[in-house]
Amino acid sequence: MEMRKGFTLIELVVAVAILAMVISFSTVVFRVSIKAHRIASANMEIMQKMRAITDQLNADFAGVISEPKGKIRFKRDAESYEDNKLHYIGTEDVNNKIGSDSILFFANGDFQSTGQYDYEGTEKTVTGTAACIYYGLAEVEGYSDTEKLDPKKKVLVRRQTIITGDDRWEPDNELDALQEYCKESLAYLIADSLFDANDLMEPPPLDTRDEVDLSMYMAKGVDDFTIQFDEWDSISDKLEWVPIDETEFSKYENERIVARALKFSFKIYDSRGVIEKGRRFSHIVYLLD
C-alpha cells in the first residue's frame, strides 16, 4: 500500500505553541505601538496649545504700553491672604477668587472685532491700533470656583477691548464693560486716568455658543497659570523671579512694580488625559529694551 506522510502530534503541538508565541508578541508590540502613538498625539496637542499661547503673548507684549497703567492679579489662598494686595504698574486693589494669576495691560497692534456692530446705520467690523488685553482663566459655566474644576476643563482666555476714538460706533460701550470695543481714545484714557481695572480683572464667563466669547478662547486644559516678574536681590546679588509663593504677597502690598520682564508659567493637559499630570512650561517676555 502507498504510504502518505503527515504531521505528527508533537509537530502540531510545537507549531501551535510557536503560533501562540508569535500572536502574544504581536499583541504586546501592538499595545506598545498604540500607547506610543497616543502619547505622541497627546504631546503634539499639548505643544500646539503651548505654541499658540506663547506666540500670542509675544505678539501682544511686543506692543505693550506702560501708560495707562496695567496690573497683575496674583493667586493666593483666599482665607489666609484675602487682604494681601500686589500690583504690577498697578492702581487699585482687586479681590482674587481664582486659583491662577491674571494680567491686564494695554498694547499697540492691529486689532479688529469678531462681531459686526452698528456704524452710522451700517453693520461693520471695529478696528483699532490699541487695545486693553486680559489673560487669565475663564469662569466655566456651572462652576463657581475653578480651583475645584478638572484641569482638563479649565480654559485660558485672552480678551481684547479695542480702543477707538470714533464716537460714531453704537452702542456706547465703556472700558469697564466686557465688550469688544470702547469708544474712547487712548490719549483720553491716559490724560484723565479713567482706567479702573476692577471689573475687567474678574474671571470672565465663557459661553462657546456666543461669537464674542468664542473669540476669547485661547486653549482648553490650561491650569496653574502663574506670573512672576524680575527683581534684583541685593542680598544674594542676583536677579530673581518673584513672588516665589503666597507668603511674599504682603511684601509688595500697595507698591508700584516696574518690571523689565515677566515670566509666565502654566501647565497644559491633553484633552484625553493620556498624560495625566500634564506638562509644565515657562515663557519669558521682555518689557523694556
Buried (B, 14 or more C-beta within 10 A) or exposed (E): EEEEEEEEEEEEEEEEEEEEEEEEEEEEEEEEEEEEEBEEEBBEBBEEBBEBBBEBBEEBBEBBBEEBBBBBBBBBEBEEBEEBBBBBBBBEBBEBBBBBBBBBBBBBBEBEBBBEBEBEEEEEBBEBBBBBBBBBBBBBEEEEEBBEBEBBBBBBBBBBBBBBBEEEBEEEBEBBBBBBBBBBBBEEBBEEEBBEBEEBBBBBBBEEEEEBBEBBBBBBBBBBBBBBBBBEEEEEEEEEBBBEEBEEBBEBEEEEBEBEBBBBBBBBBBEEBBBEEBBEBEBBBBBEE
